[in-house]
Amino acid sequence: MSGPERLSLGVRLPNSGPFATPEAILELASLVEDAGYDTVWVHDHLSWAREELTHFAPGSLEACRDQDPNFFESITTVAVLGGRLRRARLGIAGLVLPLRDPRILAKQVTTIEQLTGSRLVLAFGIGAITNDFTVMGVRFDRRGRIMNDHLAALRAIFGPTQPVAFESTTLAFSDGTFLPRPSRLPLWVTGASEAGLERAVRYADGWMTVYAPVEEYAAHIRRLHEVAAAAGRDPGGLDTAIETYVCVAASREEAVAIARASLEAKFKTLERGLAACIVGSIDDVMEKLEAYRAAGAAHAELKFIGHDVPQLARMIERLAARALPSPA
C-alpha cells in the first residue's frame, strides 16, 4: 500500500498536561506555524482530574510536579488561535461528540470556520473518560448510539435544506434554520474498532486512530478500505491520519532516555511504547514517518515528549528543518 506523496504534519499543543498555560499554548502555536507545519491540534475533555495530567498531552512524566491539571477548552482555544495564526489549519482531536449538543456545536464550529478562512478540521471521538459522562449526565453505555445520532444531525444541519428537521432515538428537533453553512469543514471520526471504521465510512470525511504500530496501522487502513468498498464508497475519498507521540534527539539513545519514563507509564513497557510511537534520531523519525505514509496515512498529529517547553520547541524545529518545505 502506498500513501500520499507527502505526509501532512501537525503538532498537538499543550491545552492540557504539564505545560498547559496560555503562554506555552500561544508560544508553541506560533512556532509550529512559523516552522511550516500544516496543522496545530488541541484535544477535548471537560472534567479533568490531577491523575489525568499527562493523558494525551505533550510533555513528559518528569515535567509533572504540583501544577494544577489545567485543561483549556478545545473549541474556544482554536477560536483564539484562529485569530492569531494566519496559515496553519486548526484541528481538534478527538472532540467528544456525545457530550455536545450538535445544534450549538454546529453554530460554534461554523462561526470559527467562516471567520478563519475554512482552516478548521474536527476529528470526533466517542469518549473514553467515564467521569466526563458522569459530570455531564450522559449515559456512558449509550455513547455509541448518541455519537451516530449527533453525526447524522450535523450532516443534516450542514446540508442544503433549511429549515432542518431531524429525528433519532436520542435527539429530535424541527424548524431549525442554521446559517451560515460551512464552506469547507472536514469532519473526521477517530477509533479503530469495527464500529469506528463503519462510522467513519457512513458519516465522515476522514478517519484517525492513535498509537498504532506501523503494521497494525496498515491493517486498519486495509479494513477501512474494505468497509468503504462494501458501503459503495470510494476509499480514496477518505482522509487518513495517525496520532502518536514523538521524541527526536541527536541519537536514538538520547531520545529513548528522554521518553523512557513517559512511554513506560503510558504503555506499560518500553518496547510497546517504542512500537506505538516515533522515538529516535532525526533519521529514525523520518524513517518511521515514511513508513506510516507508505502504510496509508495522509496526516500525522505529533505529540512531542520533552521535559520542558524549550526542549519541545527544539524538537519541533529539528523535525521541521528536515521534514517540511521552507515556509513562505
Long-range contacts (C-beta under 8 A, 24 or more apart in sequence): 1-218, 1-221, 1-222, 1-294, 1-295, 1-296, 2-294, 2-296, 3-240, 3-292, 3-293, 3-294, 3-295, 3-296, 3-297, 3-298, 4-293, 4-298, 6-293, 7-289, 7-290, 7-292, 7-293, 7-297, 7-298, 7-299, 7-300, 7-323, 8-38, 8-39, 8-298, 8-299, 8-300, 9-37, 9-38, 9-39, 9-289, 9-299, 9-300, 9-302, 9-319, 9-323, 9-324, 10-37, 10-38, 10-39, 10-40, 10-41, 10-89, 10-91, 10-299, 10-300, 10-301, 10-302, 11-37, 11-39, 11-40, 11-41, 11-58, 11-301, 11-302, 11-303, 11-304, 11-316, 12-41, 12-42, 12-43, 12-56, 12-57, 12-58, 12-243, 12-301, 12-302, 12-303, 12-304, 13-40, 13-41, 13-42, 13-58, 13-77, 13-81, 14-57, 14-58, 14-59, 14-309, 15-42, 15-43, 15-71, 15-72, 15-73, 15-74, 15-77, 16-43, 16-45, 16-48, 16-52, 16-53, 16-55, 16-56, 16-57, 16-69, 16-70, 16-71, 16-72, 17-53, 17-54, 17-55, 17-56, 17-57, 17-58, 17-59, 17-63, 18-53, 18-54, 18-57, 18-59, 18-60, 18-63, 18-64, 18-65, 18-67, 19-57, 19-58, 19-59, 19-63, 19-308, 19-309, 19-312, 20-57, 20-67, 20-69, 20-70, 20-71, 20-72, 21-70, 22-72, 24-309, 25-72, 25-77, 25-81, 26-81, 26-84, 27-309, 27-313, 28-309, 28-312, 28-313, 28-316, 29-81, 29-84, 29-85, 29-88, 30-84, 30-85, 31-313, 31-316, 31-317, 32-88, 32-316, 33-85, 33-86, 33-87, 33-88, 33-327, 34-327, 35-316, 35-317, 35-320, 35-324, 35-327, 36-320, 36-324, 36-325, 36-326, 36-327, 37-88, 37-316, 37-320, 37-324, 38-88, 38-89, 38-299, 39-88, 39-89, 39-90, 39-91, 39-121, 39-299, 39-301, 40-81, 40-85, 40-88, 40-89, 40-90, 40-91, 41-91, 41-92, 41-93, 41-301, 42-72, 42-74, 42-77, 42-78, 42-81, 42-91, 42-92, 43-74, 43-92, 43-93, 43-94, 44-73, 44-74, 44-75, 44-92, 44-94, 44-95, 44-96, 44-125, 45-71, 45-96, 45-129, 45-132, 46-71, 46-73, 46-96, 46-99, 46-132, 46-135, 46-136, 47-129, 47-131, 47-132, 47-135, 49-131, 52-129, 54-262, 54-265, 54-266, 55-129, 56-303, 57-303, 58-303, 58-304, 58-305, 58-306, 58-312, 59-262, 59-305, 59-306, 59-312, 60-258, 60-259, 60-261, 60-262, 60-305, 60-306, 60-307, 61-261, 61-262, 61-265, 62-261, 62-262, 62-307, 63-306, 63-307, 63-308, 75-105, 75-108, 75-109, 75-112, 78-112, 78-120, 79-111, 79-112, 82-112, 82-115, 82-116, 82-119, 82-120, 83-115, 83-116, 87-327, 88-119, 89-119, 89-120, 89-121, 90-116, 90-119, 90-120, 90-121, 91-120, 91-121, 91-122, 91-123, 91-301, 92-121, 92-122, 92-123, 93-123, 93-125, 93-188, 93-190, 93-208, 93-241, 93-243, 93-301, 94-123, 94-124, 94-125, 94-126, 94-190, 94-208, 95-122, 95-123, 95-124, 95-125, 96-124, 96-125, 96-126, 96-127, 96-132, 97-124, 97-125, 97-126, 97-127, 97-146, 97-147, 97-150, 97-151, 98-126, 98-127, 98-133, 98-138, 98-142, 98-143, 98-146, 98-147, 98-150, 99-127, 99-132, 99-133, 99-136, 99-138, 100-150, 102-150, 102-153, 102-154, 102-157, 102-171, 103-153, 103-157, 103-173, 103-176, 103-178, 105-154, 106-154, 106-157, 106-158, 106-178, 107-178, 109-182, 109-185, 110-158, 110-178, 110-180, 110-181, 110-182, 110-185, 113-182, 113-183, 113-184, 113-185, 114-180, 114-182, 114-183, 118-182, 118-183, 118-184, 118-185, 120-185, 121-185, 121-186, 121-188, 121-206, 122-185, 122-186, 122-187, 122-188, 123-188, 123-189, 123-190, 123-206, 123-208, 123-241, 124-151, 124-187, 124-188, 124-189, 124-190, 124-204, 125-190, 125-191, 126-190, 126-191, 126-196, 142-170, 144-195, 145-169, 145-170, 146-170, 146-171, 147-199, 148-199, 148-202, 148-203, 151-187, 151-189, 151-199, 151-202, 151-203, 151-204, 152-203, 154-187, 155-203, 158-182, 158-185, 186-239, 188-239, 188-241, 190-243, 192-220, 194-223, 194-227, 197-223, 197-224, 197-227, 198-227, 198-231, 200-224, 200-238, 201-227, 201-228, 201-231, 201-233, 201-238, 202-231, 204-238, 205-237, 205-238, 205-239, 206-238, 206-239, 206-240, 206-241, 207-238, 207-239, 207-240, 207-241, 208-240, 208-241, 208-242, 208-243, 208-299, 208-301, 209-241, 209-242, 209-243, 210-242, 210-243, 210-244, 211-243, 211-244, 211-245, 211-267, 211-276, 211-277, 212-242, 212-244, 212-276, 213-275, 213-276, 214-288, 214-291, 214-292, 214-295, 215-295, 217-242, 217-292, 217-295, 217-296, 217-297, 218-295, 218-296, 221-295, 221-296, 221-297, 239-298, 239-299, 240-296, 240-297, 240-298, 240-299, 241-297, 241-298, 241-299, 241-300, 241-301, 242-292, 242-297, 242-299, 242-300, 242-301, 243-300, 243-301, 243-303, 244-276, 244-277, 244-278, 244-300, 244-301, 244-302, 244-303, 245-273, 245-276, 245-277, 245-278, 245-279, 245-302, 245-303, 245-304, 245-305, 246-277, 246-278, 246-279, 246-285, 246-302, 246-303, 246-304, 246-305, 246-315, 246-319, 247-277, 247-278, 247-279, 247-280, 247-304, 247-305, 247-306, 247-315, 248-278, 248-279, 248-280, 248-281, 248-282, 248-284, 248-285, 248-304, 248-315, 248-318, 248-319, 249-280, 249-281, 249-315, 250-281, 251-280, 251-281, 252-279, 252-280, 252-281, 252-284, 255-279, 255-280, 255-281, 255-284, 256-280, 258-305, 258-306, 258-307, 258-311, 259-305, 262-305, 263-305, 277-305, 278-302, 279-305, 282-318, 282-319, 282-322, 285-319, 285-323, 286-322, 286-323, 289-323
